[in-house]
Amino acid sequence: MPATAVTTTRIATQGIDVRDLSQHDRKNLARGPSISIFIGPNYTTQIPQDFYLAMSNKPCLISNGFTTLPLNVEVKAVKKLAEYINSLLDSPYTFPRLQTTGMDIHSMLSITHAGDALGVKMYFNHAYTKVEAILHRDLPLYKDLHALLHYRHFHDRLFGIAAENLAIRL
């Protein structure tokens, strides 16, 4: 079956990574309605519904064309996440990744948290892995420790890595 005949349902059930699809196939998934993303009662952004359904392992979050995320998800992270998701539609490359160059630990953790809340965590795992590598390699800055404390309930493993690194070096 040609790639252009792949349906959203097949992608979601087969676990196909939409980054592996051609630009044409990704654009086909973007046709149709979009979903609006709210954090609490506040509108944040929107993304194409079928594209989201193909990406997410939490399609049940959508109700009447919108989804509401918990208040502990940062607006800036959701907007960055939506910007990346929408950029996938225009990218001529297969497997485009969110660029984490220049991002601090707090930004990377907030994006992975937002990705987890929307059920698209696998698209942002490299950010989490980068944070792990930084914490293994370098002493964390105070602002990094603050970020780890802020996200300790969602990324508790990282707090342990930072504590171990501090114990060894101090």
C-alpha positions as CSV (number, residue, x, y, z in Angstrom):
1,M,0.0,0.0,0.0
2,P,1.5,3.4,-0.9
3,A,2.4,5.7,1.9
4,T,-0.2,8.3,0.8
5,A,-3.0,5.8,1.5
6,V,-2.0,5.4,5.2
7,T,-4.9,6.5,7.3
8,T,-4.8,8.3,10.7
9,T,-6.4,5.2,12.3
10,R,-3.7,2.9,10.9
11,I,-0.9,5.3,12.0
12,A,-2.3,5.5,15.6
13,T,-2.9,1.7,15.9
14,Q,0.4,0.7,14.4
15,G,2.4,3.2,16.4
16,I,4.0,4.7,13.3
17,D,6.1,7.8,14.1
18,V,4.7,10.6,12.0
19,R,8.2,12.0,11.7
20,D,9.0,9.0,9.4
21,L,6.2,10.0,7.0
22,S,6.9,12.1,3.9
23,Q,6.0,15.8,4.0
24,H,3.1,15.0,1.7
25,D,1.6,12.4,4.0
26,R,2.1,14.7,7.1
27,K,0.2,17.5,5.2
28,N,-2.6,15.1,4.4
29,L,-3.0,14.4,8.1
30,A,-3.3,18.1,8.8
31,R,-6.4,18.5,6.6
32,G,-9.6,19.0,8.4
33,P,-10.4,20.5,11.8
34,S,-8.0,21.6,14.4
35,I,-8.2,21.1,18.2
36,S,-7.9,24.0,20.6
37,I,-5.7,23.5,23.6
38,F,-6.6,25.1,26.8
39,I,-4.7,25.2,30.1
40,G,-7.4,25.4,32.7
41,P,-10.0,27.9,31.3
42,N,-7.5,29.7,29.1
43,Y,-7.0,29.2,25.4
44,T,-3.4,28.5,24.5
45,T,-3.0,27.3,20.9
46,Q,-4.3,24.9,18.3
47,I,-3.0,21.9,16.3
48,P,-4.5,19.8,13.5
49,Q,-6.8,17.2,15.0
50,D,-5.9,14.2,12.8
51,F,-2.2,14.9,13.0
52,Y,-2.5,15.0,16.8
53,L,-4.5,11.8,16.8
54,A,-1.8,10.1,14.8
55,M,0.9,11.4,17.2
56,S,-0.8,11.0,20.6
57,N,-1.2,8.0,22.9
58,K,-4.0,10.0,24.7
59,P,-6.6,10.6,22.0
60,C,-9.3,10.5,24.7
61,L,-8.2,14.0,25.7
62,I,-10.1,15.5,22.8
63,S,-13.7,16.5,23.5
64,N,-15.8,18.6,21.1
65,G,-12.7,19.9,19.3
66,F,-10.7,20.9,22.3
67,T,-8.6,19.5,25.1
68,T,-7.9,21.0,28.5
69,L,-4.5,20.5,30.2
70,P,-3.8,20.8,33.9
71,L,-2.8,24.2,35.3
72,N,0.7,22.9,36.1
73,V,1.5,22.7,32.4
74,E,3.3,25.9,31.3
75,V,1.7,28.0,28.5
76,K,5.1,28.7,26.9
77,A,5.9,25.0,26.7
78,V,2.6,24.2,25.1
79,K,3.1,26.9,22.5
80,K,6.6,25.7,21.7
81,L,5.3,22.2,21.5
82,A,2.5,23.3,19.1
83,E,5.0,25.3,17.1
84,Y,7.2,22.2,16.7
85,I,4.2,20.0,15.8
86,N,3.0,22.5,13.2
87,S,6.6,22.8,11.8
88,L,6.5,19.0,11.1
89,L,3.9,19.7,8.5
90,D,6.1,22.0,6.5
91,S,9.4,20.2,7.0
92,P,10.7,18.5,3.8
93,Y,12.8,16.2,5.9
94,T,11.9,12.9,7.5
95,F,12.4,12.7,11.3
96,P,12.8,16.4,12.1
97,R,13.4,16.9,15.8
98,L,12.7,19.7,18.1
99,Q,15.9,21.8,18.4
100,T,17.0,22.0,22.0
101,T,20.2,24.0,21.3
102,G,20.2,27.0,23.6
103,M,17.4,25.7,25.8
104,D,18.0,25.6,29.5
105,I,17.0,22.7,31.7
106,H,13.7,24.3,32.9
107,S,12.6,24.8,29.2
108,M,13.4,21.3,28.3
109,L,11.6,19.8,31.3
110,S,8.6,22.0,30.8
111,I,8.3,20.8,27.2
112,T,8.7,17.2,28.1
113,H,6.0,17.7,30.8
114,A,3.7,19.3,28.3
115,G,4.4,16.5,25.8
116,D,3.5,14.0,28.4
117,A,0.3,15.8,29.2
118,L,-0.7,15.7,25.6
119,G,0.4,12.1,25.0
120,V,3.2,13.0,22.6
121,K,6.1,12.4,25.0
122,M,8.0,10.2,22.6
123,Y,8.6,13.3,20.3
124,F,10.4,15.1,23.1
125,N,12.3,12.3,24.8
126,H,15.6,13.6,23.4
127,A,15.1,16.7,25.5
128,Y,14.8,14.6,28.6
129,T,17.9,12.6,27.6
130,K,19.8,15.8,27.1
131,V,18.9,17.0,30.6
132,E,20.1,13.6,32.0
133,A,23.4,14.0,30.1
134,I,23.9,17.5,31.4
135,L,23.3,16.5,35.0
136,H,25.7,13.5,34.7
137,R,28.4,15.7,33.2
138,D,28.1,19.1,34.9
139,L,27.3,20.5,38.3
140,P,23.8,21.9,38.1
141,L,23.3,25.6,38.4
142,Y,21.0,27.0,41.1
143,K,18.4,27.7,38.4
144,D,18.7,24.1,37.2
145,L,18.2,22.8,40.8
146,H,15.1,25.0,41.0
147,A,13.8,23.5,37.7
148,L,14.4,20.0,39.1
149,L,12.5,20.8,42.3
150,H,9.7,22.3,40.2
151,Y,9.3,19.2,38.1
152,R,10.3,16.6,40.8
153,H,6.9,14.9,40.7
154,F,7.2,14.4,36.9
155,H,10.9,13.8,36.5
156,D,12.0,12.3,39.9
157,R,14.9,10.3,38.3
158,L,16.6,13.6,37.4
159,F,16.6,14.8,40.9
160,G,18.5,11.6,41.9
161,I,21.0,12.0,39.2
162,A,21.7,15.6,40.3
163,A,22.0,14.6,43.9
164,E,24.4,11.8,43.1
165,N,26.6,14.1,40.9
166,L,26.7,16.7,43.7
167,A,27.6,14.1,46.3
168,I,30.5,12.8,44.2
169,R,31.9,16.2,43.4
170,L,31.5,17.9,46.7
